Amino acid sequence: MAFPDFIQAFPALDIPFPEDVVSARAIQSDAGLVVFFTFHQDFEIPEHSHKWQWGTLVSGEIEMTIDGEVQTCGPGDTWNLPTGVPHSARIKAGTTAIDVFEEADRYPLRA
């Protein structure tokens, strides 16, 4: 499912991944960062950790490993990652997700 045009018009993020692999649009405030991710190709995110993150899967499939526990997420599923919890993900092409980061500057807006 593609995000609506008004979301696609939100600022793009300067993320360390090619735009043809994953695109991201965002709303940023002093309190956090809301990111609308679209994965155009299968994608793997290696294990890492950071401040708090909450997310929901809009469409597609994500296999997440959170603190050593593997779970497969489908549309409507959510994840809640407290600060410092190690996690990784395998994401199928065509997946869309919304992630909310406690870190307002987790990713900078693209100029």
Backbone as a printed PyTorch tensor [residue, N CA C, xyz], in Angstrom:
tensor([[[  0.8370,  -1.1730,   0.0000],
         [  0.0000,   0.0000,   0.0000],
         [  0.8840,   1.2370,   0.0000]],

        [[  0.6760,   2.0950,  -0.9490],
         [  1.4300,   3.3470,  -1.0130],
         [  0.8120,   4.3630,  -0.0560]],

        [[  1.6680,   5.1820,   0.5380],
         [  1.1670,   6.2550,   1.3800],
         [  0.5060,   7.3120,   0.4910]],

        [[ -0.4840,   8.0450,   1.0100],
         [ -1.1640,   9.0760,   0.2180],
         [ -0.1970,  10.1800,  -0.2230]],

        [[ -0.5830,  10.9000,  -1.2610],
         [  0.2590,  11.9530,  -1.8240],
         [  0.6790,  12.9890,  -0.7890]],

        [[ -0.2170,  13.3520,   0.1430],
         [  0.1600,  14.3870,   1.1000],
         [  1.2840,  13.9100,   2.0220]],

        [[  1.3540,  12.6010,   2.3110],
         [  2.4650,  12.0630,   3.1000],
         [  3.7260,  12.0070,   2.2480]],

        [[  3.5750,  11.6330,   0.9820],
         [  4.7270,  11.6130,   0.0660],
         [  5.3350,  12.9990,  -0.0900]],

        [[  4.5490,  14.0500,   0.1790],
         [  5.0350,  15.4260,   0.0730],
         [  5.7720,  15.8880,   1.3380]],

        [[  5.7320,  15.0970,   2.4330],
         [  6.4990,  15.4400,   3.6290],
         [  7.9870,  15.4560,   3.2650]],

        [[  8.8040,  16.1280,   4.0570],
         [ 10.2400,  16.1580,   3.7670],
         [ 10.8440,  14.7510,   3.7290]],

        [[ 11.7730,  14.5580,   2.7960],
         [ 12.5310,  13.3030,   2.7270],
         [ 13.5940,  13.3230,   3.8130]],

        [[ 14.0420,  12.1380,   4.1910],
         [ 15.1080,  12.0190,   5.1870],
         [ 16.4240,  11.6950,   4.5060]],

        [[ 17.4860,  12.1520,   5.1120],
         [ 18.8210,  11.8170,   4.6630],
         [ 19.2310,  10.5470,   5.4000]],

        [[ 18.8060,   9.3940,   4.8600],
         [ 19.0970,   8.1000,   5.4750],
         [ 20.2460,   7.4360,   4.7200]],

        [[ 20.9710,   6.5340,   5.3680],
         [ 22.1520,   5.9360,   4.7290],
         [ 21.8280,   4.7680,   3.7990]],

        [[ 20.7190,   4.8650,   3.0650],
         [ 20.2990,   3.8090,   2.1480],
         [ 19.8670,   4.4540,   0.8360]],

        [[ 20.1020,   3.7940,  -0.3000],
         [ 19.6780,   4.3580,  -1.5890],
         [ 18.1550,   4.5090,  -1.6700]],

        [[ 17.6930,   5.5910,  -2.2890],
         [ 16.2620,   5.9030,  -2.4220],
         [ 15.5110,   4.8270,  -3.2110]],

        [[ 16.2020,   4.1180,  -4.1350],
         [ 15.5210,   3.0590,  -4.8830],
         [ 15.3630,   1.7860,  -4.0550]],

        [[ 16.0160,   1.7300,  -2.8980],
         [ 15.8890,   0.5880,  -1.9910],
         [ 14.8570,   0.8880,  -0.9060]],

        [[ 14.9970,   2.0530,  -0.2670],
         [ 14.0480,   2.4690,   0.7730],
         [ 13.8950,   3.9850,   0.6990]],

        [[ 12.6510,   4.4300,   0.7330],
         [ 12.3980,   5.8690,   0.7940],
         [ 11.7210,   6.1820,   2.1160]],

        [[ 11.9360,   7.4210,   2.5790],
         [ 11.4170,   7.8100,   3.8830],
         [ 10.9740,   9.2630,   3.8490]],

        [[  9.7810,   9.4990,   4.3770],
         [  9.2420,  10.8510,   4.5300],
         [  8.9740,  11.0380,   6.0120]],

        [[  9.0500,  12.2860,   6.5050],
         [  9.0090,  12.4530,   7.9490],
         [  8.3260,  13.7310,   8.4030]],

        [[  7.8730,  13.6610,   9.6440],
         [  7.4230,  14.8140,  10.4080],
         [  8.3540,  14.8680,  11.6150]],

        [[  8.9270,  16.0450,  11.8640],
         [  9.8970,  16.1850,  12.9450],
         [  9.4480,  17.2780,  13.9100]],

        [[  9.6510,  17.0270,  15.1930],
         [  9.4050,  18.0420,  16.2190],
         [ 10.5090,  17.9400,  17.2470]],

        [[ 10.5090,  18.8290,  18.2150],
         [ 11.5080,  18.7520,  19.2850],
         [ 11.3510,  17.4780,  20.1060]],

        [[ 10.1420,  16.9050,  20.1140],
         [  9.8470,  15.7310,  20.9410],
         [ 10.1610,  14.4030,  20.2590]],

        [[ 10.3260,  14.3810,  18.9300],
         [ 10.5830,  13.1210,  18.2590],
         [ 10.4900,  13.2340,  16.7560]],

        [[ 10.5570,  12.0780,  16.1070],
         [ 10.5660,  11.9830,  14.6520],
         [  9.6070,  10.8750,  14.2300]],

        [[  8.6590,  11.1950,  13.3520],
         [  7.7330,  10.2030,  12.8040],
         [  8.1460,   9.9610,  11.3590]],

        [[  8.4390,   8.6840,  11.0250],
         [  8.9570,   8.3510,   9.6980],
         [  8.0240,   7.3690,   8.9980]],

        [[  7.7230,   7.6620,   7.7520],
         [  6.9080,   6.8120,   6.8870],
         [  7.8720,   6.1390,   5.9050]],

        [[  8.1740,   4.8580,   6.1430],
         [  9.1340,   4.1070,   5.3220],
         [  8.4200,   3.3100,   4.2340]],

        [[  8.9960,   3.3170,   3.0300],
         [  8.5700,   2.4510,   1.9390],
         [  9.7950,   1.6770,   1.4640]],

        [[  9.7100,   0.3470,   1.5240],
         [ 10.8220,  -0.5120,   1.1230],
         [ 10.5390,  -1.0360,  -0.2830]],

        [[ 11.3710,  -0.6200,  -1.2370],
         [ 11.1780,  -0.9620,  -2.6450],
         [ 11.8460,  -2.2860,  -3.0160]],

        [[ 12.7920,  -2.7220,  -2.1960],
         [ 13.5080,  -3.9760,  -2.4080],
         [ 13.6150,  -4.6980,  -1.0600]],

        [[ 13.8520,  -6.0220,  -1.1130],
         [ 14.1360,  -6.7370,   0.1290],
         [ 15.3050,  -6.0360,   0.8120]],

        [[ 15.2650,  -5.9950,   2.1450],
         [ 16.2290,  -5.1700,   2.8550],
         [ 16.5380,  -5.7800,   4.2150]],

        [[ 17.7930,  -5.7100,   4.6360],
         [ 18.1820,  -6.1850,   5.9630],
         [ 18.7970,  -5.0380,   6.7530]],

        [[ 18.3590,  -4.8920,   7.9810],
         [ 18.9240,  -3.9080,   8.8930],
         [ 19.7180,  -4.6820,   9.9380]],

        [[ 21.0320,  -4.4670,   9.9960],
         [ 21.8390,  -5.2180,  10.9760],
         [ 21.5040,  -4.8200,  12.4120]],

        [[ 21.9010,  -5.6700,  13.3440],
         [ 21.6090,  -5.4060,  14.7440],
         [ 22.2130,  -4.0700,  15.1810]],

        [[ 21.4190,  -3.3240,  15.9290],
         [ 21.8290,  -2.0190,  16.4450],
         [ 20.9040,  -1.6640,  17.6080]],

        [[ 21.1650,  -0.5510,  18.2520],
         [ 20.2750,  -0.0460,  19.2950],
         [ 20.3700,   1.4710,  19.3150]],

        [[ 19.4040,   2.0920,  19.9450],
         [ 19.3300,   3.5540,  20.0340],
         [ 18.2770,   3.8980,  21.0730]],

        [[ 17.8710,   5.1600,  21.1190],
         [ 16.8100,   5.5460,  22.0510],
         [ 15.4840,   4.9250,  21.6210]],

        [[ 14.4300,   5.1790,  22.3920],
         [ 13.1300,   4.5400,  22.2180],
         [ 12.6050,   4.6450,  20.7790]],

        [[ 11.9490,   3.5580,  20.3220],
         [ 11.3190,   3.5000,  19.0000],
         [ 10.0310,   2.6970,  19.1240]],

        [[  8.9870,   3.2030,  18.5160],
         [  7.7140,   2.4770,  18.4060],
         [  7.3420,   2.4750,  16.9370]],

        [[  6.7730,   1.3770,  16.4500],
         [  6.3860,   1.3250,  15.0460],
         [  5.1970,   0.4370,  14.8030]],

        [[  4.6450,   0.5820,  13.5980],
         [  3.5440,  -0.2670,  13.1540],
         [  3.7390,  -0.5910,  11.6760]],

        [[  3.3550,  -1.7980,  11.3120],
         [  3.4660,  -2.2480,   9.9310],
         [  2.1580,  -1.9420,   9.2150]],

        [[  2.2590,  -1.1900,   8.1320],
         [  1.0800,  -0.8240,   7.3470],
         [  0.7820,  -1.9140,   6.3250]],

        [[  1.8180,  -2.3590,   5.6090],
         [  1.6470,  -3.4340,   4.6300],
         [  2.9600,  -4.1840,   4.4780]],

        [[  2.8680,  -5.4230,   3.9980],
         [  4.0660,  -6.2210,   3.7800],
         [  4.3990,  -7.1120,   4.9540]],

        [[  5.6980,  -7.4050,   5.0980],
         [  6.1450,  -8.3220,   6.1510],
         [  7.5440,  -7.9460,   6.6230]],

        [[  7.7320,  -7.9970,   7.9390],
         [  9.0370,  -7.7710,   8.5570],
         [  9.3140,  -8.9000,   9.5430]],

        [[ 10.4900,  -9.4810,   9.4340],
         [ 10.9500, -10.4240,  10.4520],
         [ 11.9050,  -9.6440,  11.3490]],

        [[ 11.5100,  -9.4360,  12.5850],
         [ 12.3210,  -8.6590,  13.5250],
         [ 12.9400,  -9.5750,  14.5620]],

        [[ 14.1630,  -9.2710,  14.9160],
         [ 14.8090,  -9.9210,  16.0490],
         [ 15.0150,  -8.8330,  17.0890]],

        [[ 14.3360,  -8.9790,  18.2210],
         [ 14.3750,  -7.9890,  19.2900],
         [ 14.9320,  -8.6610,  20.5330]],

        [[ 16.1060,  -8.2080,  20.9390],
         [ 16.7670,  -8.7670,  22.1200],
         [ 16.8570, -10.2970,  22.0360]],

        [[ 17.1880, -10.7960,  20.8290],
         [ 17.3640, -12.2240,  20.6090],
         [ 16.1090, -13.0060,  20.2670]],

        [[ 14.9370, -12.4010,  20.3890],
         [ 13.6580, -13.0720,  20.0830],
         [ 13.2150, -12.7110,  18.6690]],

        [[ 12.9230, -13.7320,  17.8510],
         [ 12.5010, -13.5130,  16.4680],
         [ 10.9790, -13.4900,  16.4030]],

        [[ 10.4410, -12.4960,  15.6980],
         [  8.9980, -12.4310,  15.4750],
         [  8.7460, -11.9610,  14.0520]],

        [[  7.6980, -12.5100,  13.4440],
         [  7.2970, -12.0810,  12.1110],
         [  6.1010, -11.1590,  12.2540]],

        [[  6.2210,  -9.9580,  11.6890],
         [  5.1710,  -8.9520,  11.7850],
         [  4.4220,  -8.8520,  10.4610]],

        [[  3.1030,  -8.7530,  10.5580],
         [  2.2420,  -8.5240,   9.4160],
         [  1.5050,  -7.2120,   9.5980]],

        [[  0.7110,  -6.8160,   8.6110],
         [ -0.0130,  -5.5470,   8.6970],
         [ -0.8140,  -5.4330,  10.0040]],

        [[ -0.6610,  -4.2720,  10.6470],
         [ -1.3470,  -4.0120,  11.9040],
         [ -0.5310,  -4.3360,  13.1370]],

        [[  0.5320,  -5.1300,  12.9790],
         [  1.3830,  -5.4490,  14.1240],
         [  2.2130,  -4.2240,  14.5060]],

        [[  2.5880,  -4.1650,  15.7820],
         [  3.3980,  -3.0670,  16.2840],
         [  4.6320,  -3.6000,  16.9870]],

        [[  5.6200,  -2.7290,  17.1810],
         [  6.8010,  -3.0580,  17.9520],
         [  7.1150,  -1.8790,  18.8680]],

        [[  7.6830,  -2.2060,  19.9950],
         [  8.0060,  -1.2240,  21.0110],
         [  9.4180,  -1.5270,  21.4830]],

        [[ 10.3600,  -0.6640,  21.1510],
         [ 11.7630,  -0.9180,  21.4240],
         [ 12.2960,   0.1020,  22.4230]],

        [[ 12.3720,  -0.2650,  23.6990],
         [ 12.9210,   0.6600,  24.6950],
         [ 14.3810,   1.0130,  24.3970]],

        [[ 14.8160,   2.0970,  24.9500],
         [ 16.1900,   2.5600,  24.7830],
         [ 17.1900,   1.4400,  25.0580]],

        [[ 18.1300,   1.2660,  24.1130],
         [ 19.2270,   0.3280,  24.2980],
         [ 18.9560,  -1.1160,  23.9450]],

        [[ 17.7200,  -1.4680,  23.5710],
         [ 17.4160,  -2.8670,  23.2370],
         [ 17.9500,  -3.1890,  21.8370]],

        [[ 18.8230,  -4.2120,  21.7140],
         [ 19.3480,  -4.5690,  20.3930],
         [ 18.2540,  -5.1710,  19.5180]],

        [[ 18.2640,  -4.7830,  18.2340],
         [ 17.2660,  -5.2910,  17.2930],
         [ 17.8110,  -5.2480,  15.8710]],

        [[ 17.2320,  -6.0940,  15.0310],
         [ 17.5630,  -6.1490,  13.6090],
         [ 16.2880,  -6.5190,  12.8630]],

        [[ 16.3360,  -6.4100,  11.5260],
         [ 15.1250,  -6.7090,  10.7570],
         [ 15.4670,  -7.1950,   9.3530]],

        [[ 14.5840,  -8.0550,   8.8380],
         [ 14.5910,  -8.4800,   7.4320],
         [ 13.2430,  -8.0490,   6.8810]],

        [[ 13.2740,  -7.2200,   5.8540],
         [ 12.0580,  -6.5650,   5.3720],
         [ 11.8200,  -6.9420,   3.9170]],

        [[ 10.5910,  -7.3330,   3.5960],
         [ 10.2300,  -7.7300,   2.2420],
         [  9.9600,  -6.5030,   1.3750]],

        [[ 10.3060,  -6.6000,   0.1020],
         [ 10.0000,  -5.5400,  -0.8640],
         [  8.5010,  -5.2610,  -0.8510]],

        [[  8.1370,  -3.9860,  -0.9610],
         [  6.7340,  -3.5910,  -0.9630],
         [  6.1910,  -3.2670,   0.4180]],

        [[  7.0150,  -3.4210,   1.4490],
         [  6.5780,  -3.1550,   2.8230],
         [  6.5120,  -1.6570,   3.0780]],

        [[  5.4770,  -1.2310,   3.8140],
         [  5.3870,   0.1400,   4.3050],
         [  5.2030,   0.0880,   5.8130]],

        [[  5.8710,   0.9990,   6.5020],
         [  5.8370,   1.0190,   7.9670],
         [  5.9330,   2.4510,   8.4580]],

        [[  5.4280,   2.6650,   9.6550],
         [  5.5390,   3.9560,  10.3300],
         [  6.3290,   3.7200,  11.6060]],

        [[  7.4190,   4.4680,  11.7720],
         [  8.2310,   4.3810,  12.9780],
         [  8.2700,   5.7460,  13.6520]],

        [[  8.1920,   5.7260,  14.9790],
         [  8.2760,   6.9490,  15.7760],
         [  9.5050,   6.8090,  16.6640]],

        [[ 10.4200,   7.7570,  16.5250],
         [ 11.6730,   7.7340,  17.2670],
         [ 11.6740,   8.8150,  18.3430]],

        [[ 12.1430,   8.4450,  19.5260],
         [ 12.3040,   9.4200,  20.6040],
         [ 13.3250,  10.4910,  20.2130]],

        [[ 14.3120,  10.0960,  19.4330],
         [ 15.3600,  11.0200,  18.9980],
         [ 14.8510,  11.8710,  17.8400]],

        [[ 14.6340,  13.1440,  18.0960],
         [ 14.1410,  14.0350,  17.0530],
         [ 15.1340,  14.1570,  15.9000]],

        [[ 16.4050,  13.9460,  16.1930],
         [ 17.4550,  14.0680,  15.1760],
         [ 18.0310,  12.7140,  14.7580]],

        [[ 17.2480,  11.6580,  14.9300],
         [ 17.7150,  10.3110,  14.5440],
         [ 18.2240,  10.3000,  13.1010]],

        [[ 17.4690,  10.8890,  12.2120],
         [ 17.8660,  11.0850,  10.8160],
         [ 17.5910,  12.5420,  10.4660]],

        [[ 18.5140,  13.2210,   9.7850],
         [ 18.2470,  14.6140,   9.4050],
         [ 17.3060,  14.6880,   8.2070]],

        [[ 16.5480,  15.7680,   8.1440],
         [ 15.7280,  16.0310,   6.9680],
         [ 16.6560,  16.3580,   5.8060]],

        [[ 16.2930,  15.8950,   4.6260],
         [ 17.0990,  16.1760,   3.4350],
         [ 16.8930,  17.6300,   3.0230]],

        [[ 17.9710,  18.2770,   2.6930],
         [ 17.8860,  19.6890,   2.2910],
         [ 17.3270,  19.8380,   0.8930]]])
